[in-house]
Amino acid sequence: MILLADPWLHNLDPFAIQIGGFVGDVLNGGIRWYGLSYLAGFVLGFLLIKRVLRVGLSPLKPEQAADLVVTLAISIVIGGRLGYVLFYRPGLIIEFTNSLPWWGVLKINQGGMASHGGMLGGIAGCMFFAWRQRVHPAHLLDLMAFAAPPGLMMGRIANFINGELIGRECPSDFPLAVQFPQEIADTWDPERIDQLQAFARSQGMPMLDKYQLTEVAAHQVQSGDPAWTTLLSQMLTPRYPSQLFAGLTEGVLVFIVLAVLYRKAVKPGLIGGWFCTVYAVARVINELFRRPDAQFIKDDHMPIITQGQLLSLGLLVLGVTTIALALRSKQQKLGGWMRQSQDN
C-alpha cells in the first residue's frame, strides 16, 4: 500500500488463524491479530521491566517482573474496556440482548478498548501491586510507563489490520490513502446502507444490521470477491491511515523519549509524568487525522475538540504536575535500563 496511485481498499484478514468460516451472518471464531498484538505488547513490556529490575536500581527483584506484568495486563484490559464504554459508549451499559454476548459492554465488535481507560486501569494495577509489595507506587508507574509504548504501537498496528478507528477523509491522491469497509458501520448513510443491503440480499444473504453488513463486506473483500470489491471501491471514501500514524507517534516516538530519559535512575514518578505529557501531545495531534466516533458527530460536522483530545488535555495536566512533584521529591532515585552502580 506504499505510494499507491489510487486509494487502497483495505482487505487485511483480522484472523491470524481462523476456525471455521463465514456462515450466514456470523463470522466464526479463531485467533485474531488483535489478541496477538496484546500478547506481544505484554511480552515486550515484561522484557523491558525485567531489564530495569536486573540492571537498574529497584526494591523489586527481576523474578517479580512476571507478577507485575500479569497484574498490569489484567488491570489494563479491564480498564481499557470500561474506559471505552464510559468515555465513548455509555449506552452499552444498559444494552441487553437475547443473543451472545447478551450485554452491550461485552460487544467488542462494536468498539473495543480505550487507551486512556487502559492507563487508568494500569495505574490502579500499580497501586494494588505497590500495596502488596510495600514499594513506592510512583516507581511502579515509571516501570509501566517505560514498558507501555511498544504495546501501544502493537495495538495501533492491530487496529489497522482490523480496519477500525478509521481516519478522516483525505485527498484521493494522497500516497497512503485507504478505503476502510468499517466506514459502513461508523458513518450513517441510509441510502448507502439500503444499497448494500439490497446487494447482499441479491447474493442470497439475510437482512443484516450495519455491523453485520460491515463484517460481510470486509470478509467478501478479504476473500477477493470481485463484485463486492468493485462496489466498495466505488462507494467508500479515501481516508488517512491514522492508526499507523498513531503507532509511530504514540508508540515509537514516546518510547524513544522515555528510553533517553530512563537511561539512569530517576526520581520516582518522573518517567510516568513524561509518558503522560508526550503521549498526550502526540494523541492531540493524531486526533486531527482520526475520524471521531460516530456518536460525537452531529449532522456530518466534526467536533471542534474530540473526546480523545479532551481526555488527553487532562492527561497532559496530570503529566506536567507529576513531573513537577517528582523533581521536588526527596525520594531515592530508582530505575534505569542501563547498567549502573549502586551509588548512583
JOMOKA-V584847 format. One record per pair of residues at least 12 apart in sequence whose C-alpha atoms are under 6 Angstrom apart, sorted by the first residue. I is the first residue (numbers start at 1). J is the second residue. D is the distance in whole Angstrom. If there is no record, write none. Layout:
BEGIN
i = [I I]
j = [J J]
d = [D D]
END
This chain:
BEGIN
i = [3 4 7 7 7 8 8 9 9 10 10 11 11 12 14 14 14 14 15 15 15 16 16 16 17 17 18 34 37 37 41 41 45 46 48 50 50 52 52 52 55 56 56 56 56 57 57 58 58 71 72 72 75 75 75 76 76 76 79 79 79 80 80 80 80 80 81 83 83 84 84 92 92 93 126 138 138 139 141 142 142 142 145 145 149 149 150 152 153 153 156 156 160 163 166 167 167 167 167 167 167 167 168 168 168 168 168 169 169 170 170 170 172 177 177 177 178 178 179 179 179 181 182 184 185 185 186 242 242 249 250 250 262 263 263 263 264 265 265 265 265 266 266 267 267 269 270 270 273 273 273 276 276 277 277 280 280 284]
j = [175 175 177 178 238 178 179 178 179 179 180 221 222 161 32 33 161 162 31 32 33 31 32 33 30 31 30 158 154 155 150 151 147 69 147 62 65 335 336 337 339 335 336 337 339 334 335 334 335 125 122 125 121 122 125 118 121 122 117 118 121 113 114 115 117 118 113 114 117 113 114 104 105 105 140 268 269 268 272 269 271 272 272 275 251 255 251 251 247 251 243 247 243 180 291 239 240 241 242 289 290 291 239 240 289 290 291 238 239 238 239 240 238 238 239 240 238 239 236 237 238 218 214 214 210 211 294 289 290 282 279 282 336 336 337 338 336 333 334 335 336 333 334 326 333 326 323 326 319 322 323 315 319 316 319 312 316 309]
d = [4 5 5 5 6 5 6 6 5 6 5 6 5 6 6 6 6 5 6 4 6 6 5 6 6 5 4 5 5 6 6 4 4 6 6 5 5 6 6 5 5 5 5 6 6 5 5 6 6 6 6 5 5 6 5 4 5 5 5 5 4 5 5 6 4 4 5 5 4 5 5 4 5 6 6 5 5 5 6 6 5 5 5 6 4 5 6 5 4 4 5 5 5 6 6 5 5 6 5 6 4 5 5 6 5 5 5 6 4 6 5 6 6 5 5 5 5 5 6 6 5 6 6 6 5 6 6 6 5 6 6 6 5 5 5 5 4 5 5 5 4 5 5 6 4 5 5 5 4 5 5 6 5 5 5 5 5 5]
END
